[in-house]
């Protein structure tokens, strides 16, 4: 058994024994002194601890000290009533504090009880209750903040775990403190009741057993009882004060003494006002002029001293800043940081800064966090950190989006305006500034705040500037997510599922496929907007077919067929007939005859005139789907799909090419045209 465990056990065991076994007055003196010492230790630990959780065991300490103090009170009561001598400590407290006067001792004791019960205990109880309630109410918000920091990469999993445990510890601590304050309140009430019983019992014992008169018995036992109450209530008062200090502690930045002095005596003009007020009272009123003038001059002098110190500090900071700037200019430039290329950047003019500044009410940073979360849910991969920075070279309301340092898109907004778009069925027009929506290049109108309600009532889709930027950024990220998926990202995704799929990972990586080959398959899927969130199915399929072929394009087609349920759900609404385009078998055969196999993979060697005819026919058929308000979807045979996609991707970016093997059998399709030559 550890020494600390043994000490705690002896402390509690002694408290129980003292309730039963009579105690020697000398031993009682030693234990009362120990009780006062322990109370002082608890008080000063509560004052100088920088965080309430540094004394997380305080509720248990409160219970232990209360039991020990009550056991000493019972032991001293037994000695008072049986011998009339409870030891030097109790006797001295009764005579010295009360000055040997019964009335003075009673008044001091009553005041002590009132202060403890009505002021400290009641306040601590209320603060503990409110702290517990607010701590519990704040838990969901703190959890969401941790999740947001984890999603943005500001913290790692280990730091997130530590923060979550701290939140749990805070809730447990303040909940326990809410109940523990009841011990202190009950202790004060018990002390008052024990005192009344001691006086009554002492008077009866003095008259019946010691032959004293009623006045003598009252004088003797009342003084001893008051002394007993004082040696019990003073440690109780210190424990109560510790409770109040602990539950009202709000700062972690410094020790209590430094914090208190810095917050009370840091503003010179406050001390000037206080000093002048004290001097004015000493001169004008009949109060002691010397005393009040002395206080006034002291405060004025202290204020002047602090003002001088602040002036010197400001000069030192200004000089240090100038020296730092000079050193920065003089030292050799470190160009290594300039080599770093951010995967995604959003640069904006100074007019858009309020949208990104949380202090001005902007929520663009929060929307960026949601973008990373949305892409992770939709496509199953983690978006790299998105760098936001202002650029004075841009127009005030302009923004640009960069992928790996190269601009890929841009847009412009009007601050304090809204963008209204006609969904296609609104006939009444509204006045505004014509523009185009940057994400999908749809016609739109800039309107003012006063026009917003009317536009919405007419059926227009109305969006605010932060939503425009966030939507544009989301679409750009989705369109380039395959470029942003690195080998390290793939390794992280595999590590995420490895614990639950040890057999699969050990069989596939690196024996059959290396990380680079898996990366190419995942990039092929993401390039066409197919989610890789079901990574286990993807890797299972690769493990099945990779032993027979290492062509990543062919492996991608096998994976797409394994993901046909997800592809069907993405492009074909359940219970509806979907209009599509089909590919003429002759065209399919023409394409397959033009496929050339090499050591580095297959490529399409199609006659340019045939390609031109296929593209023209496809454009005509796609126009039919657009007239119906449908997405352009073309269905091909499995062996042709990837080659036809390569053939058309430079002409029709939004064309969806799906093979028959990627569609569930219960899907209803309606062909509205066929691509022929």
NUMAR-645243 format. One record per residue (C-alpha): residue number from 1; chain; residue in three letters; x, y, z. Coordinates in steps of 0.1 Angstrom, whole numbers, plus 5000, padded with zeros to 4 digits. Each point is the difference from the previous one (the first is absolute). Layout:
<recs>
   num   cadena   residuo      x      y      z
   NUM        A       ALA      X      Y      Z
...
</recs>
This chain:
<recs>
   num   cadena   residuo      x      y      z
     1        A       UNK   5000   5000   5000
     2        A       UNK   5013   5035   4991
     3        A       UNK   5008   5025   5028
     4        A       UNK   4975   5024   4986
     5        A       UNK   4972   4974   5001
     6        A       UNK   5010   4991   5035
     7        A       UNK   4998   5036   5011
     8        A       UNK   4965   5005   4986
     9        A       UNK   4988   4968   5016
    10        A       UNK   5014   5011   5034
    11        A       UNK   4985   5034   4996
    12        A       UNK   4965   4986   4994
    13        A       UNK   5004   4972   5026
    14        A       UNK   5010   5025   5027
    15        A       UNK   4968   5020   4992
    16        A       UNK   4979   4969   5005
    17        A       UNK   5018   4990   5032
    18        A       UNK   4997   5035   5016
    19        A       UNK   4962   4997   4997
    20        A       UNK   5001   4970   5023
    21        A       UNK   5031   5000   5022
    22        A       UNK   5007   5027   5026
    23        A       UNK   5031   5021   4993
    24        A       UNK   5028   5014   5021
    25        A       UNK   5000   5038   5001
    26        A       UNK   5036   5002   4987
    27        A       UNK   4992   4977   4970
    28        A       UNK   4969   5022   4994
    29        A       UNK   5023   5031   4999
    30        A       UNK   5023   4984   4975
    31        A       UNK   4971   4989   4977
    32        A       UNK   4983   5034   5002
    33        A       UNK   5033   5016   4990
    34        A       UNK   5003   4975   4971
    35        A       UNK   4965   5009   4989
    36        A       UNK   5008   5037   4999
    37        A       UNK   5032   4992   4980
    38        A       UNK   4981   4979   4975
    39        A       UNK   4974   5027   4995
    40        A       UNK   5027   5026   4993
    41        A       UNK   5017   4976   4975
    42        A       UNK   4967   4996   4982
    43        A       UNK   4993   5037   5000
    44        A       UNK   5033   5011   4985
    45        A       UNK   5001   4972   4975
    46        A       UNK   4966   5012   4988
    47        A       UNK   5013   5036   4997
    48        A       UNK   5032   4992   4981
    49        A       UNK   4988   4972   4977
    50        A       UNK   4998   5014   4965
    51        A       UNK   4971   4978   4990
    52        A       UNK   4971   4985   5019
    53        A       UNK   5008   4966   4986
    54        A       UNK   5033   5001   5018
    55        A       UNK   4980   4992   5031
    56        A       UNK   4976   4975   4984
    57        A       UNK   4999   4980   5032
    58        A       UNK   4987   5030   5020
    59        A       UNK   4964   4985   5004
    60        A       UNK   5015   4969   5017
    61        A       UNK   5024   5022   5021
    62        A       UNK   4970   5020   5011
    63        A       UNK   4982   4969   5012
    64        A       UNK   5031   4986   5018
    65        A       UNK   5007   5033   5018
    66        A       UNK   4964   5004   5010
    67        A       UNK   4998   4965   5016
    68        A       UNK   5034   5005   5018
    69        A       UNK   4989   5034   5013
    70        A       UNK   4966   4987   5013
    71        A       UNK   5018   4971   5017
    72        A       UNK   5023   5025   5018
    73        A       UNK   4969   5020   5010
    74        A       UNK   4984   4969   5015
    75        A       UNK   5032   4991   5019
    76        A       UNK   5004   5035   5014
    77        A       UNK   4963   5000   5010
    78        A       UNK   5005   4967   5019
    79        A       UNK   5030   5015   5019
    80        A       UNK   4981   5033   5007
    81        A       UNK   4970   4982   5015
    82        A       UNK   5020   4973   5018
    83        A       UNK   5030   5018   5014
    84        A       UNK   4995   5037   4993
    85        A       UNK   5035   5001   4984
    86        A       UNK   5001   4994   4963
    87        A       UNK   5037   5010   4996
    88        A       UNK   5020   5032   4997
    89        A       UNK   4990   5008   4964
    90        A       UNK   4963   5001   5007
    91        A       UNK   5004   5018   5033
    92        A       UNK   5024   5026   4986
    93        A       UNK   4977   5007   4970
    94        A       UNK   4970   5005   5023
    95        A       UNK   5018   5023   5024
    96        A       UNK   5022   5019   4976
    97        A       UNK   4976   5006   4971
    98        A       UNK   4972   5010   5024
    99        A       UNK   5023   5018   5024
   100        A       UNK   4986   4979   5028
   101        A       UNK   4966   5016   4995
   102        A       UNK   4970   4978   4993
   103        A       UNK   4980   5026   4981
   104        A       UNK   5030   5010   4977
   105        A       UNK   5008   4964   4993
   106        A       UNK   4964   4992   4991
   107        A       UNK   4997   5030   4977
   108        A       UNK   5032   4992   4982
   109        A       UNK   4990   4963   4996
   110        A       UNK   4966   5010   4987
   111        A       UNK   5015   5025   4975
   112        A       UNK   5024   4973   4988
   113        A       UNK   4971   4975   4994
   114        A       UNK   4980   5027   4982
   115        A       UNK   5029   5009   4977
   116        A       UNK   5007   4964   4992
   117        A       UNK   4964   4989   4995
   118        A       UNK   4984   5031   4984
   119        A       UNK   5029   5014   4979
   120        A       UNK   5027   4975   4991
   121        A       UNK   4979   4967   5000
   122        A       UNK   4970   5015   4983
   123        A       UNK   5021   5017   4973
   124        A       UNK   5022   4969   4994
   125        A       UNK   4969   4978   4997
   126        A       UNK   4984   5023   4974
   127        A       UNK   5032   5004   4980
   128        A       UNK   5006   4962   5000
   129        A       UNK   4964   4994   4988
   130        A       UNK   5003   5026   4972
   131        A       UNK   5035   4988   4990
   132        A       UNK   4988   4964   4998
   133        A       UNK   4970   5010   4979
   134        A       UNK   5020   5021   4976
   135        A       UNK   5028   4974   4997
   136        A       UNK   4974   4973   4990
   137        A       UNK   4983   5024   4976
   138        A       UNK   5033   5009   4983
   139        A       UNK   5011   4964   4995
   140        A       UNK   4984   4996   4965
   141        A       UNK   5015   5032   4987
   142        A       UNK   5034   4991   5013
   143        A       UNK   4998   4966   4984
   144        A       UNK   4990   5016   4967
   145        A       UNK   5029   5024   5003
   146        A       UNK   5024   4971   5005
   147        A       UNK   4986   4981   4970
   148        A       UNK   5003   5032   4979
   149        A       UNK   5037   5004   5010
   150        A       UNK   5006   4963   4993
   151        A       UNK   4984   5003   4965
   152        A       UNK   5020   5031   4991
   153        A       UNK   5032   4983   5011
   154        A       UNK   5007   5026   5028
   155        A       UNK   5004   4971   5025
   156        A       UNK   5007   4963   4997
   157        A       UNK   4981   4970   5014
   158        A       UNK   5021   4999   5032
   159        A       UNK   4993   5037   5008
   160        A       UNK   4963   4995   4992
   161        A       UNK   4999   4971   5024
   162        A       UNK   5017   5021   5028
   163        A       UNK   4975   5028   4995
   164        A       UNK   4970   4977   5001
   165        A       UNK   5013   4984   5032
   166        A       UNK   5004   5035   5015
   167        A       UNK   4964   5009   4991
   168        A       UNK   4988   4969   5018
   169        A       UNK   5022   5007   5030
   170        A       UNK   4986   5036   5002
   171        A       UNK   4964   4988   4999
   172        A       UNK   5007   4973   5026
   173        A       UNK   5019   5025   5023
   174        A       UNK   4974   5028   4999
   175        A       UNK   4972   4975   5004
   176        A       UNK   5017   4985   5031
   177        A       UNK   5007   5035   5013
   178        A       UNK   4963   5009   4997
   179        A       UNK   4993   4971   5024
   180        A       UNK   5031   5004   5022
   181        A       UNK   4990   5036   5011
   182        A       UNK   4971   4984   5018
   183        A       UNK   5025   4984   5024
   184        A       UNK   5013   5035   5010
   185        A       UNK   4965   5013   5005
   186        A       UNK   4990   4970   5021
   187        A       UNK   5033   5004   5020
   188        A       UNK   4992   5036   5010
   189        A       UNK   4965   4990   5011
   190        A       UNK   5013   4970   5020
   191        A       UNK   5026   5023   5017
   192        A       UNK   4973   5024   5011
   193        A       UNK   4978   4971   5014
   194        A       UNK   5029   4984   5017
   195        A       UNK   5009   5033   5017
   196        A       UNK   4965   5005   5014
   197        A       UNK   4999   4964   5012
   198        A       UNK   5034   5003   5017
   199        A       UNK   4990   5031   5019
   200        A       UNK   4968   4985   5012
   201        A       UNK   5017   4967   5009
   202        A       UNK   5029   5017   5016
   203        A       UNK   4978   5021   5023
   204        A       UNK   4981   4968   5010
   205        A       UNK   5032   4981   5007
   206        A       UNK   5015   5029   5019
   207        A       UNK   4970   5003   5023
   208        A       UNK   4994   4963   5005
   209        A       UNK   5035   4985   5000
   210        A       UNK   5024   5027   5009
   211        A       UNK   4980   5020   5027
   212        A       UNK   5002   5033   4981
   213        A       UNK   4973   5026   5000
   214        A       UNK   4981   5007   4969
   215        A       UNK   5020   5032   4993
   216        A       UNK   5033   4983   5006
   217        A       UNK   4991   4971   4978
   218        A       UNK   4988   5023   4972
   219        A       UNK   5032   5020   5002
   220        A       UNK   5023   4970   5000
   221        A       UNK   4983   4978   4974
   222        A       UNK   4989   5028   4977
   223        A       UNK   5036   5012   4997
   224        A       UNK   5013   4965   4993
   225        A       UNK   4972   4993   4975
   226        A       UNK   5007   5033   4982
   227        A       UNK   5037   4990   4998
   228        A       UNK   4990   4966   4987
   229        A       UNK   4977   5016   4974
   230        A       UNK   5028   5024   4989
   231        A       UNK   5027   4973   4995
   232        A       UNK   4974   4981   4980
   233        A       UNK   4985   5029   4980
   234        A       UNK   5032   5018   4991
   235        A       UNK   5013   4969   4980
   236        A       UNK   4965   4996   4986
   237        A       UNK   5001   5037   4990
   238        A       UNK   5033   4995   4982
   239        A       UNK   4987   4969   4982
   240        A       UNK   4969   5020   4990
   241        A       UNK   5022   5028   4987
   242        A       UNK   5020   4974   4980
   243        A       UNK   4968   4988   4984
   244        A       UNK   4990   5035   4990
   245        A       UNK   5035   5008   4986
   246        A       UNK   5001   4968   4980
   247        A       UNK   4965   5003   4984
   248        A       UNK   5005   5037   4992
   249        A       UNK   5035   4995   4984
   250        A       UNK   4999   5012   4964
   251        A       UNK   5036   5007   4990
   252        A       UNK   5028   4976   4992
   253        A       UNK   5026   5025   4988
   254        A       UNK   5018   5008   5033
   255        A       UNK   5001   4994   5037
   256        A       UNK   4971   5015   5020
   257        A       UNK   5022   5027   5016
   258        A       UNK   5015   5012   4968
   259        A       UNK   4966   5000   4983
   260        A       UNK   4983   5019   5028
   261        A       UNK   5027   5027   5003
   262        A       UNK   5002   5004   4962
   263        A       UNK   4962   5003   4996
   264        A       UNK   4995   5024   5029
   265        A       UNK   5030   5022   4997
   266        A       UNK   5008   5003   4963
   267        A       UNK   4980   5031   4990
   268        A       UNK   5016   5033   5013
   269        A       UNK   4970   5022   4996
   270        A       UNK   4980   4977   5022
   271        A       UNK   5025   5005   5028
   272        A       UNK   5001   5038   4994
   273        A       UNK   4962   5001   5004
   274        A       UNK   5001   4979   5032
   275        A       UNK   5028   5020   5014
   276        A       UNK   4983   5033   4993
   277        A       UNK   4967   4987   5015
   278        A       UNK   5018   4989   5032
   279        A       UNK   5018   5034   5003
   280        A       UNK   4967   5018   4994
   281        A       UNK   4983   4981   5028
   282        A       UNK   5028   5007   5024
   283        A       UNK   4999   5037   4993
   284        A       UNK   4963   5008   4997
   285        A       UNK   4985   4975   5025
   286        A       UNK   5006   4997   5038
   287        A       UNK   5018   4966   4993
   288        A       UNK   5036   4996   5011
   289        A       UNK   5018   5023   4976
   290        A       UNK   5035   4986   5005
   291        A       UNK   4989   4964   4994
   292        A       UNK   4979   5008   4968
   293        A       UNK   5026   5024   4986
   294        A       UNK   5027   4973   5005
   295        A       UNK   4978   4975   4981
   296        A       UNK   4993   5025   4973
   297        A       UNK   5036   5009   4994
   298        A       UNK   5010   4963   5001
   299        A       UNK   4976   4992   4972
   300        A       UNK   5010   5030   4979
   301        A       UNK   5036   4992   5004
   302        A       UNK   4993   4963   4991
   303        A       UNK   4981   5011   4969
   304        A       UNK   5029   5023   4989
   305        A       UNK   5024   4971   5005
   306        A       UNK   4979   4976   4979
   307        A       UNK   4996   5027   4973
   308        A       UNK   5038   5004   4998
   309        A       UNK   5005   4962   4998
   310        A       UNK   4975   4998   4972
   311        A       UNK   5017   5028   4980
   312        A       UNK   5033   4983   5004
   313        A       UNK   4985   4967   4989
   314        A       UNK   4984   5016   4969
   315        A       UNK   5034   5015   4990
   316        A       UNK   5017   4966   5005
   317        A       UNK   4974   4983   4979
   318        A       UNK   5003   5026   4972
   319        A       UNK   5038   4997   5001
   320        A       UNK   4999   4962   5000
   321        A       UNK   4976   5000   4970
   322        A       UNK   5023   5023   4981
   323        A       UNK   5030   4978   5008
   324        A       UNK   4980   4969   4989
   325        A       UNK   4991   5017   4967
   326        A       UNK   5036   5010   4994
   327        A       UNK   5012   4965   5008
   328        A       UNK   4975   4986   4976
   329        A       UNK   5013   5023   4973
   330        A       UNK   5036   4993   5007
   331        A       UNK   4999   4962   5003
   332        A       UNK   5003   4978   4969
   333        A       UNK   4967   4991   4985
   334        A       UNK   4988   4965   5006
   335        A       UNK   4985   4990   4966
   336        A       UNK   4991   4965   5010
   337        A       UNK   4965   5011   5011
   338        A       UNK   4995   5015   4965
   339        A       UNK   5003   4965   4985
   340        A       UNK   4969   4988   5017
   341        A       UNK   4969   4998   4978
   342        A       UNK   4966   5000   5016
   343        A       UNK   4976   4973   4986
   344        A       UNK   4970   5024   5000
   345        A       UNK   5000   5038   5004
   346        A       UNK   4972   5025   5001
   347        A       UNK   5013   5035   4994
   348        A       UNK   4977   5030   5002
   349        A       UNK   5000   5038   4998
   350        A       UNK   4998   5023   5030
   351        A       UNK   4963   5005   4995
   352        A       UNK   4993   4963   5008
   353        A       UNK   5021   5001   5033
   354        A       UNK   4969   5006   5022
   355        A       UNK   4986   4967   4988
   356        A       UNK   5031   4981   5012
   357        A       UNK   5005   5020   5033
   358        A       UNK   4981   4984   5029
   359        A       UNK   5004   5033   5020
   360        A       UNK   4978   5017   4973
   361        A       UNK   4974   4973   5000
   362        A       UNK   5014   4981   4970
   363        A       UNK   4995   4963   4999
   364        A       UNK   5021   4990   4969
   365        A       UNK   5025   4981   5022
   366        A       UNK   4971   4979   5014
   367        A       UNK   4987   4993   4966
   368        A       UNK   5035   4988   4989
   369        A       UNK   4999   4975   5029
   370        A       UNK   4966   4988   4988
   371        A       UNK   5013   4996   4964
   372        A       UNK   5027   4976   5012
   373        A       UNK   4973   4981   5019
   374        A       UNK   4976   4999   4971
   375        A       UNK   5026   4987   4975
   376        A       UNK   5011   4974   5025
   377        A       UNK   4964   4987   5003
   378        A       UNK   4993   5002   4962
   379        A       UNK   5032   4987   4985
   380        A       UNK   5017   4982   5029
   381        A       UNK   5034   5019   5000
   382        A       UNK   5015   5027   5021
   383        A       UNK   5004   5034   4984
   384        A       UNK   5034   5016   5008
   385        A       UNK   5001   5032   5021
   386        A       UNK   4985   5029   4981
   387        A       UNK   5021   5032   5002
   388        A       UNK   4981   5033   5002
   389        A       UNK   5019   5032   4994
   390        A       UNK   4993   5035   4988
   391        A       UNK   5017   5014   4969
   392        A       UNK   5001   5038   4995
   393        A       UNK   5009   4994   4963
   394        A       UNK   4964   4987   4994
   395        A       UNK   4970   5022   4995
   396        A       UNK   4982   5007   5034
   397        A       UNK   4972   4976   4993
   398        A       UNK   5019   4974   4979
   399        A       UNK   5012   4966   5012
   400        A       UNK   5020   4973   4983
   401        A       UNK   5004   4962   5008
   402        A       UNK   5033   4984   4995
   403        A       UNK   5009   4963   4998
   404        A       UNK   5036   4992   5008
   405        A       UNK   5009   5037   4995
   406        A       UNK   4983   5004   4966
   407        A       UNK   4968   5019   4995
   408        A       UNK   4972   4978   4988
   409        A       UNK   4969   5022   5006
   410        A       UNK   4990   5034   5011
   411        A       UNK   4969   5020   5009
   412        A       UNK   4988   5034   5011
   413        A       UNK   4973   5009   5025
   414        A       UNK   4982   5032   5010
   415        A       UNK   5002   5006   5037
   416        A       UNK   4967   5006   5018
   417        A       UNK   4982   4986   4969
   418        A       UNK   4983   4967   4993
   419        A       UNK   5001   4978   4969
   420        A       UNK   4965   4990   4986
   421        A       UNK   4997   4972   4975
   422        A       UNK   4970   4990   4980
   423        A       UNK   4993   4962   5004
   424        A       UNK   4983   5001   4966
   425        A       UNK   4964   5004   5009
   426        A       UNK   4999   5036   5013
   427        A       UNK   4984   5023   4974
   428        A       UNK   5001   5034   5018
   429        A       UNK   5034   5017   4998
   430        A       UNK   5016   5021   5027
   431        A       UNK   5024   5029   4995
   432        A       UNK   5037   4995   5008
   433        A       UNK   5035   4998   4987
   434        A       UNK   5003   4971   4975
   435        A       UNK   5028   4975   5008
   436        A       UNK   5009   4963   4998
   437        A       UNK   5001   4975   5029
   438        A       UNK   5037   4990   5002
   439        A       UNK   4996   4963   5008
   440        A       UNK   4977   4989   4971
   441        A       UNK   5001   5032   4979
   442        A       UNK   4963   5005   5002
   443        A       UNK   4984   5034   4993
   444        A       UNK   4992   5019   5032
   445        A       UNK   4992   5035   5014
   446        A       UNK   5016   5019   5028
   447        A       UNK   4972   5014   5022
   448        A       UNK   5000   5021   5032
   449        A       UNK   4988   4990   5035
   450        A       UNK   4967   5018   4995
   451        A       UNK   4992   4979   4969
   452        A       UNK   5009   4967   5016
   453        A       UNK   4966   4992   5015
   454        A       UNK   4981   5008   4968
   455        A       UNK   5024   4979   4979
   456        A       UNK   4995   4970   5022
   457        A       UNK   4962   5004   4999
   458        A       UNK   5002   5000   4962
   459        A       UNK   5019   4967   5001
   460        A       UNK   5036   5012   4994
   461        A       UNK   5028   4981   5016
   462        A       UNK   5018   5027   5021
   463        A       UNK   5034   4994   5016
   464        A       UNK   5024   5022   5020
   465        A       UNK   5037   5007   4990
   466        A       UNK   5015   4975   5025
   467        A       UNK   4978   4972   4986
   468        A       UNK   5011   5009   4965
   469        A       UNK   5037   4998   5008
   470        A       UNK   4995   4968   5020
   471        A       UNK   4980   4983   4973
   472        A       UNK   5025   5011   4973
   473        A       UNK   5029   4987   5022
   474        A       UNK   4982   4967   5006
   475        A       UNK   4994   4994   4963
   476        A       UNK   5036   5008   4991
   477        A       UNK   5013   4976   5027
   478        A       UNK   4977   4972   4988
   479        A       UNK   5012   5006   4964
   480        A       UNK   5037   4998   5010
   481        A       UNK   4999   4976   5030
   482        A       UNK   5017   4973   4980
   483        A       UNK   5030   5022   4995
   484        A       UNK   5002   5007   5038
   485        A       UNK   5000   4963   5010
   486        A       UNK   5036   4992   5008
   487        A       UNK   5017   4967   5008
   488        A       UNK   5002   5011   5037
   489        A       UNK   4962   5007   4999
   490        A       UNK   4994   4965   4987
   491        A       UNK   5023   4985   5027
   492        A       UNK   4980   5019   5026
   493        A       UNK   4967   4987   4987
   494        A       UNK   5014   4964   5001
   495        A       UNK   5013   5005   5035
   496        A       UNK   4965   5012   5010
   497        A       UNK   4985   4966   4991
   498        A       UNK   5030   4978   5006
   499        A       UNK   4991   4990   5036
   500        A       UNK   4967   4985   4990
   501        A       UNK   5012   4985   4967
   502        A       UNK   5035   4986   5008
   503        A       UNK   4996   4970   4976
   504        A       UNK   4990   5021   4970
   505        A       UNK   5027   5026   5004
   506        A       UNK   5028   4974   5006
   507        A       UNK   4989   4981   4969
   508        A       UNK   4997   5030   4977
   509        A       UNK   5027   5025   5011
   510        A       UNK   5028   4998   4989
   511        A       UNK   5000   4964   4987
   512        A       UNK   4975   5005   4972
   513        A       UNK   4997   5038   4995
   514        A       UNK   5021   5028   5013
   515        A       UNK   4987   5033   5014
   516        A       UNK   5005   5018   4967
   517        A       UNK   4979   4975   4981
   518        A       UNK   4972   5002   5025
   519        A       UNK   5003   5038   4998
   520        A       UNK   4994   5000   4963
   521        A       UNK   4969   4978   5003
   522        A       UNK   4986   5024   5027
   523        A       UNK   5008   5030   4979
   524        A       UNK   4982   4985   4970
   525        A       UNK   4969   4996   5022
   526        A       UNK   5002   5035   5014
   527        A       UNK   5005   5015   4966
   528        A       UNK   4965   4988   4990
   529        A       UNK   4985   5009   5034
   530        A       UNK   4997   4965   5014
   531        A       UNK   5003   4999   5038
   532        A       UNK   5029   4979   5015
   533        A       UNK   4985   5000   5034
   534        A       UNK   4993   4963   4998
   535        A       UNK   5037   4994   4998
   536        A       UNK   4997   4964   5013
   537        A       UNK   4980   4990   4969
   538        A       UNK   5024   5018   4977
   539        A       UNK   5030   4981   5016
   540        A       UNK   4982   4967   5000
   541        A       UNK   4993   5004   4963
   542        A       UNK   5036   5009   4993
   543        A       UNK   5012   4969   5020
   544        A       UNK   4977   4979   4978
   545        A       UNK   5011   5012   4966
   546        A       UNK   5035   5014   5004
   547        A       UNK   5017   4966   4998
   548        A       UNK   4988   4997   4964
   549        A       UNK   5006   5036   4988
   550        A       UNK   5019   5030   5014
   551        A       UNK   4984   5024   4975
   552        A       UNK   4986   5027   5023
   553        A       UNK   4974   5010   4974
   554        A       UNK   4986   4965   4997
   555        A       UNK   5001   4996   5038
   556        A       UNK   4980   5032   5002
   557        A       UNK   4973   4986   4979
   558        A       UNK   4998   4969   5022
   559        A       UNK   4997   5022   5031
   560        A       UNK   4973   5021   4984
   561        A       UNK   4980   4968   4994
   562        A       UNK   5004   4991   5036
   563        A       UNK   4987   5034   5010
   564        A       UNK   4970   4998   4977
   565        A       UNK   4975   5005   5029
   566        A       UNK   5016   5033   5009
   567        A       UNK   5002   5011   4963
   568        A       UNK   4964   4990   4994
   569        A       UNK   4989   5020   5031
   570        A       UNK   5020   5030   4989
   571        A       UNK   4987   5003   4964
   572        A       UNK   4967   4982   4998
   573        A       UNK   4972   5011   5024
   574        A       UNK   4981   4971   5016
   575        A       UNK   4965   4995   4986
   576        A       UNK   5006   5023   4969
   577        A       UNK   5006   4993   4964
   578        A       UNK   5034   5015   4990
   579        A       UNK   5005   5014   4964
   580        A       UNK   5034   4990   4986
   581        A       UNK   5019   4998   4968
   582        A       UNK   5014   4967   4986
   583        A       UNK   5030   4992   4978
   584        A       UNK   4995   4984   4966
   585        A       UNK   5017   4965   5000
   586        A       UNK   5017   5009   4968
   587        A       UNK   5016   5030   5017
   588        A       UNK   5010   4978   5029
   589        A       UNK   5017   4975   4976
   590        A       UNK   5017   5029   4983
   591        A       UNK   5014   5012   5033
   592        A       UNK   5012   4965   5010
   593        A       UNK   5017   4995   4967
   594        A       UNK   5020   5032   5006
   595        A       UNK   5013   4990   5034
   596        A       UNK   5038   4995   5000
   597        A       UNK   5017   4980   5028
   598        A       UNK   5035   5010   5011
   599        A       UNK   5022   4992   5030
   600        A       UNK   4989   5033   5016
   601        A       UNK   4963   4993   4996
   602        A       UNK   4973   5003   4973
   603        A       UNK   4992   5031   4979
   604        A       UNK   4975   5009   4973
   605        A       UNK   5011   5005   4965
   606        A       UNK   4968   5011   4982
   607        A       UNK   4998   5017   4967
   608        A       UNK   4995   5038   5005
   609        A       UNK   4970   5001   4976
   610        A       UNK   4983   4972   5019
   611        A       UNK   5007   5018   5033
   612        A       UNK   4984   5032   4986
   613        A       UNK   4969   4981   4989
   614        A       UNK   4996   4983   5034
   615        A       UNK   5004   5033   5018
   616        A       UNK   4975   5017   4977
   617        A       UNK   4974   4972   5004
   618        A       UNK   5006   5000   5038
   619        A       UNK   4994   5038   5002
   620        A       UNK   4967   4996   4981
   621        A       UNK   4988   4973   5023
   622        A       UNK   5011   5018   5032
   623        A       UNK   4980   5030   4989
   624        A       UNK   4968   4978   5002
   625        A       UNK   5008   4992   5036
   626        A       UNK   5007   5037   5008
   627        A       UNK   4966   5010   4984
   628        A       UNK   4984   4975   5024
   629        A       UNK   5018   5015   5030
   630        A       UNK   5020   4968   5005
   631        A       UNK   5036   4993   5008
   632        A       UNK   5020   4987   4970
   633        A       UNK   5005   4963   5006
   634        A       UNK   5012   4975   4974
   635        A       UNK   4999   4962   5004
   636        A       UNK   5027   4978   4984
   637        A       UNK   5012   4965   5002
   638        A       UNK   5025   4993   5028
   639        A       UNK   5030   4995   4977
   640        A       UNK   4995   5033   4982
   641        A       UNK   4991   5023   5029
   642        A       UNK   5035   5012   5010
   643        A       UNK   5011   5006   4964
   644        A       UNK   4969   5019   4991
   645        A       UNK   5004   5021   5032
   646        A       UNK   5036   5009   4989
   647        A       UNK   4988   5008   4965
   648        A       UNK   4973   5025   5012
   649        A       UNK   5014   5014   5033
   650        A       UNK   5018   5029   4982
   651        A       UNK   4968   5010   4982
   652        A       UNK   4972   4994   5026
   653        A       UNK   5012   5005   5036
   654        A       UNK   4967   4992   5016
   655        A       UNK   4991   4969   4979
   656        A       UNK   4994   4969   5022
   657        A       UNK   5011   4968   4983
   658        A       UNK   4987   4968   5017
   659        A       UNK   5002   4963   4989
   660        A       UNK   4971   4976   5002
   661        A       UNK   5019   4980   5027
   662        A       UNK   4999   5031   5023
   663        A       UNK   4963   5002   5002
   664        A       UNK   4976   4980   5023
   665        A       UNK   4976   4978   4981
   666        A       UNK   4969   5017   5016
   667        A       UNK   5008   5034   4984
   668        A       UNK   4977   5012   4972
   669        A       UNK   5017   5017   4971
   670        A       UNK   4985   5017   4970
   671        A       UNK   5023   5006   4970
   672        A       UNK   4993   5034   4983
   673        A       UNK   5027   4996   4974
   674        A       UNK   5030   4981   4986
   675        A       UNK   5035   5012   4991
   676        A       UNK   5007   4988   4965
   677        A       UNK   5024   5008   4972
</recs>
